[in-house]
Amino acid sequence: EGNEPGDSMKITYRELLHKVCQFANVLRSQGVKKGDRVSIYLPMILELVIAMLACARIGALHSIVFAGFSADSLCERILDCGCSLLIT
């Protein structure tokens, strides 16, 4: 379910697993490994869930930042958690 009424999408567990594994491989190719910190700055879309699950799959810690925050607020959160990658 998205933010807007009527904004929804259906996906099977198999499709979700495939997308999560693909994105986990992307994260690994970017040098993210177990214990690294990743910030996720996305609206309520399927890719947010995929990014979060991909981080969990490889053992990276993730911090989700509400997409409505300003650039300064995002910067503070990135610096506070010491993240090595920002997903937008």
N, C-alpha and C positions, 0 to 999 in steps of 0.2 A: 504494500500500500504506500502510495506516495503522499506528498503534502496536500495536493489538490484533490477535492472530491472526484471520484471516478478515475483517478490516476492510479492504475494498478497493473500488475504484470504477473503472469504465472510462469513458473519454471519448475522442472522436475528436479529431484535430488541428484539424478545422474548428470543433468546439465550443469547444476550448481557445482558439483564436485569437479567436473571437467574445467569449468571456468576458474575455480579456486586453485586447482593444480597448475593451470596455465599461468595465473598471476603470481603464484608462489615461485614459479620458475623465473618470471620476470624480475621479481624481487631478488632472488639469488643472483641473477645475472648482473644486477646493480650493486652487488656486494653485501646485501643485507643477510645477516646470519643470526643464529640463536642469541638472544640477549640484547640485540640492537633495538633501538627505539625508533618508531616510525609514527609520524603524525599524519592523520587523514583529515582532509579539509574538503568535504563533499556534501551536497544536499542529500535528502532522503531518496536515493536511487539504488538500484540493484548493485551497482559498482561499489557502493559503500560497504555493503555486506560482503561482497567478494573480497575486497581489500582487507577487511577486518579478519575474515576467516583465513585468508592467505597468510597474513602475519602470524596468526595463531598456529597455522600448520607448520611453519618453519621455526616457531619459537621466538619470534620477534615481539617485543612489547609494542602495543599500539595505543595511541591517544587520539580520540575522535574530537575534532574541533567543529562546533556548529558553524555551518557555512555562512551564517549571517554576521559573524564577527568581523570587525575591521582588520585591516592589515597590521595595525599596531598590536591589537589583541592576539592575533595569530602569532606574530613575532615573539611576544612575551611567552606564550605557551610553548613555542618551539625551543626557545632558550631555556625555559624552566625544566623541560624534560630532557634536553640534550639530544634531540632526535637527529638521526643521520640521514633521514629521507622524509620528504613531504609528498604525499599523494594528493593531487588536486584533480 
